[in-house]
Amino acid sequence: MNRDEELLRGRVYGQDHDYPRPGPRSGRAYAELVGGLLDGLLFDITGWTQDEIDTGVSLQTELGQFGPGGRTLYDPRPGEPTRWDWSGDSP
C-alpha cells in the first residue's frame, strides 16, 4: 500500500487528511465506498432520503481517470445500502 492509499483508509470522504479525528462520528450514517480509487473511504449519508440513496453519487476526485475536476461514480449495492460499489469515472 502506498502513502496515498494509507491516507485514504479509515477516513470520511471530504474530510481533510490533517483533521484531528478523521474517522466516522457517532450519530452519523455512512456508506462504505467499495472499489475504485476511493475504496475504503466512508461517505456521510446522514439525512439522505431513500430516493437520494438509491440514485448513488458522483464524487469529485483528482485521483481518477480524468484527473483534477474529474468525478468517480458509486451506486448502492443491492441488499446492502451501506456499501456503495464503484461504477466508473467521468470528466
Secondary structure by P-SEA (a helix, b strand, c coil): ccaaaaaacccccccccccccccccccbbbbbbcccccccbbbbcccccaaaaaacbbbbbccccccccbbbbbbcccccccbbbbccccc
